[in-house]
Amino acid sequence: QAWKESNALATSSPEERIPDDLIQKLIKTKNLNGALFNLRQLHFGIFDMTIHEAHDHATVESFKISELYNNLR
């Protein structure tokens, strides 16, 4: 339906078959979101460990939290 609306003047239908190169690209990227999710979780964990392992309260107060967070990326 969306194809018909965006191609109102077209006289032919879209291809019935997905091209092999597109299928190969989809297969190669199937784990990408999982990997990005894991990297994000690792970043949160490293940040958490960094701010919670300070030896005293003065060190914690001296943290520039935004700068520290961004530098760990």
N, CA and C of each residue as an Amber inpcrd file, in Angstrom:
protein
   219
   0.8310000  -1.1880000   0.0000000   0.0000000   0.0000000   0.0000000
   0.8770000   1.2530000   0.0000000   1.9110000   1.2840000   0.8460000
   2.7980000   2.4450000   0.9070000   3.5040000   2.6610000  -0.4300000
   3.8920000   1.5420000  -1.0810000   4.5630000   1.6660000  -2.3720000
   3.6310000   2.3070000  -3.3890000   2.3620000   1.9120000  -3.3690000
   1.3890000   2.4710000  -4.3220000   1.2250000   3.9720000  -4.1120000
   1.1930000   4.4000000  -2.8530000   1.0130000   5.8200000  -2.5650000
   2.2280000   6.6450000  -2.9820000   3.4180000   6.1220000  -2.7400000
   4.6240000   6.8840000  -3.0710000   4.9770000   6.8000000  -4.5570000
   4.3940000   5.8440000  -5.2730000   4.6580000   5.6800000  -6.7050000
   3.3470000   5.6770000  -7.4860000   2.5500000   6.6760000  -7.2620000
   1.2200000   6.7280000  -7.8590000   1.2590000   6.7170000  -9.3890000
   2.2940000   7.2770000  -9.9830000   2.3810000   7.3530000 -11.4360000
   3.0690000   6.1330000 -12.0550000   3.5810000   5.2470000 -11.2420000
   4.2820000   4.0660000 -11.7680000   3.2840000   3.1020000 -12.4080000
   3.7400000   2.4740000 -13.4710000   2.8650000   1.5490000 -14.1830000
   3.1400000   0.0950000 -13.8260000   4.2530000  -0.1570000 -13.1660000
   4.5870000  -1.5340000 -12.8020000   4.5540000  -1.7170000 -11.2860000
   4.5250000  -2.9490000 -10.8760000   4.5450000  -3.2830000  -9.4490000
   5.9790000  -3.4580000  -8.9770000   6.2040000  -3.4050000  -7.6780000
   7.5650000  -3.6660000  -7.1870000   7.9440000  -5.1200000  -7.4450000
   9.2340000  -5.3930000  -7.3990000   9.6960000  -6.7490000  -7.6500000
   9.1200000  -7.7170000  -6.6230000   8.8190000  -8.9100000  -7.0710000
   8.2860000  -9.9470000  -6.1900000   9.3990000 -10.6130000  -5.3780000
  10.6000000 -10.5400000  -5.8910000  11.7190000 -11.2540000  -5.2910000
  12.7140000 -10.2430000  -4.7190000  13.2050000 -10.5020000  -3.4970000
  14.2230000  -9.6420000  -2.8930000  15.5650000  -9.9850000  -3.5380000
  16.3050000  -8.9780000  -4.0040000  17.5940000  -9.2460000  -4.6420000
  18.5690000  -9.9490000  -3.6810000  19.3980000 -10.8370000  -4.2300000
  20.3370000 -11.6090000  -3.4250000  21.3150000 -10.7280000  -2.6570000
  21.7570000  -9.6270000  -3.2550000  22.7150000  -8.7650000  -2.5510000
  22.0730000  -8.1150000  -1.3220000  20.7940000  -7.7750000  -1.3940000
  20.0970000  -7.2220000  -0.2430000  19.9530000  -8.2610000   0.8570000
  19.6700000  -9.4850000   0.4950000  19.5680000 -10.5680000   1.4700000
  20.9120000 -10.7740000   2.1650000  22.0010000 -10.7430000   1.4030000
  23.3390000 -10.9150000   1.9870000  23.6650000  -9.7760000   2.9570000
  23.2910000  -8.5560000   2.6090000  23.5190000  -7.4140000   3.4980000
  22.7260000  -7.5720000   4.7910000  21.4920000  -8.0280000   4.6940000
  20.6730000  -8.2430000   5.8820000  21.2820000  -9.3130000   6.7920000
  21.7980000 -10.3610000   6.2000000  22.4190000 -11.4340000   6.9750000
  23.6660000 -10.9180000   7.6940000  24.4660000 -10.1040000   7.0090000
  25.6980000  -9.5830000   7.6040000  25.4240000  -8.6530000   8.7810000
  24.2900000  -7.9530000   8.7800000  24.0060000  -6.9750000   9.8330000
  23.0360000  -7.4790000  10.8870000  22.7070000  -8.7660000  10.8740000
  21.6720000  -9.2600000  11.7830000  22.0460000  -9.1510000  13.2490000
  23.3460000  -9.1520000  13.5840000  23.7680000  -9.0820000  14.9760000
  24.2000000  -7.6840000  15.4060000  24.0580000  -6.7160000  14.5410000
  24.5350000  -5.3780000  14.8330000  23.8440000  -4.7630000  16.0410000
  22.5230000  -4.8090000  16.1090000  21.8150000  -4.1940000  17.2240000
  22.1550000  -4.8630000  18.5510000  22.3300000  -6.1670000  18.5410000
  22.7190000  -6.8650000  19.7600000  24.0840000  -6.4200000  20.2320000
  25.0150000  -6.2440000  19.3100000  26.3620000  -5.7960000  19.6600000
  26.3330000  -4.3710000  20.2110000  25.5680000  -3.4980000  19.5850000
  25.4650000  -2.1220000  20.0770000  24.8260000  -2.0730000  21.4590000
  23.8350000  -2.9160000  21.6970000  23.2080000  -2.9830000  23.0210000
  24.2390000  -3.4080000  24.0630000  25.0400000  -4.4140000  23.7540000
  26.0540000  -4.8850000  24.7020000  27.1110000  -3.8230000  24.9750000
  27.5330000  -3.0950000  23.9480000  28.4890000  -2.0060000  24.1540000
  27.9050000  -0.9220000  25.0550000  26.6410000  -0.6340000  24.8700000
  25.9670000   0.3770000  25.7020000  25.9280000  -0.0610000  27.1610000
  25.5980000  -1.3380000  27.3880000  25.5520000  -1.8590000  28.7520000
  26.9410000  -1.8540000  29.3820000  27.9670000  -2.1950000  28.6100000
  29.3370000  -2.1410000  29.1280000  29.7140000  -0.7150000  29.5220000
  29.3240000   0.2360000  28.7100000  29.6090000   1.6380000  29.0290000
  28.9460000   2.0340000  30.3490000  27.6990000   1.6600000  30.5370000
  27.0130000   1.9700000  31.7920000  27.7340000   1.3290000  32.9730000
  28.1540000   0.0850000  32.8200000  28.8430000  -0.6150000  33.8990000
  30.1780000   0.0120000  34.2420000  30.9570000   0.3780000  33.2280000
  32.2540000   1.0100000  33.4690000  32.0700000   2.3630000  34.1440000
  31.0900000   3.1260000  33.7000000  30.7990000   4.4190000  34.3320000
  30.3950000   4.2180000  35.7820000  29.5320000   3.2660000  36.0450000
  29.0740000   2.9820000  37.3990000  30.2430000   2.5920000  38.3100000
  31.0950000   1.7110000  37.8180000  32.2630000   1.2920000  38.6080000
  33.1960000   2.4780000  38.8670000  33.3590000   3.3290000  37.8910000
  34.2560000   4.4800000  38.0340000  33.7730000   5.4320000  39.1170000
  32.4810000   5.7340000  39.1370000  32.0050000   6.7060000  40.1240000
  31.8160000   6.0980000  41.5180000  31.7160000   4.7800000  41.5990000
  31.4980000   4.1600000  42.9050000  32.7550000   3.6040000  43.5560000
  33.9010000   3.7100000  42.9070000  35.1160000   3.1920000  43.5230000
  36.0080000   4.2870000  44.1000000  35.4710000   5.4910000  44.1880000
  36.2390000   6.5970000  44.7740000  36.5710000   6.2860000  46.2360000
  37.7560000   6.7440000  46.6730000  38.2200000   6.4160000  48.0200000
  37.6520000   7.3220000  49.1020000  37.2370000   8.5320000  48.7230000
  36.6610000   9.4150000  49.7360000  35.6200000  10.3400000  49.1130000
  34.9000000  11.0270000  49.9890000  33.7950000  11.8760000  49.5520000
  34.2940000  13.0760000  48.7410000  35.4500000  13.5970000  49.0880000
  35.9950000  14.7540000  48.3780000  36.2560000  14.4130000  46.9060000
  36.7190000  13.2050000  46.6620000  36.9620000  12.7720000  45.2840000
  35.6560000  12.7280000  44.4990000  34.6240000  12.2190000  45.1340000
  33.3180000  12.1380000  44.4790000  32.7980000  13.5370000  44.1520000
  32.9560000  14.4670000  45.0940000  32.4900000  15.8300000  44.8470000
  33.2700000  16.5280000  43.7450000  34.5030000  16.1170000  43.5180000
  35.3210000  16.7710000  42.4920000  35.0590000  16.2300000  41.0830000
  34.2910000  15.1470000  40.9760000  33.9890000  14.5820000  39.6550000
  33.2180000  15.5790000  38.8000000  33.6000000  15.6650000  37.5610000
  32.7970000  16.3770000  36.5570000  32.0530000  15.2630000  35.8330000
  30.8440000  14.9600000  36.2930000  30.1190000  13.7640000  35.8750000
  29.9040000  13.7060000  34.3590000  29.4670000  14.7840000  33.7670000
  29.2110000  14.7760000  32.3110000  30.4870000  14.5330000  31.5270000
  31.5510000  15.1920000  31.9520000  32.8340000  15.0330000  31.2670000
  33.3500000  13.6010000  31.4230000  33.2490000  13.0680000  32.6340000
  33.6720000  11.6990000  32.8880000  32.8750000  10.7140000  32.0420000
  31.5610000  10.8930000  32.0050000  30.6840000  10.0130000  31.2280000
  31.0700000  10.0190000  29.7460000  31.2780000  11.2080000  29.2040000
  31.6120000  11.3360000  27.7870000  33.0100000  10.8180000  27.4610000
  33.9570000  10.9730000  28.3740000  35.3210000  10.5020000  28.1320000
  35.4190000   8.9880000  28.1610000  34.5100000   8.3180000  28.8490000
  34.5360000   6.8680000  28.9190000  33.9800000   6.2200000  27.6500000
  33.3610000   6.9670000  26.7970000  32.7630000   6.4170000  25.5870000
  33.7900000   6.0070000  24.5920000
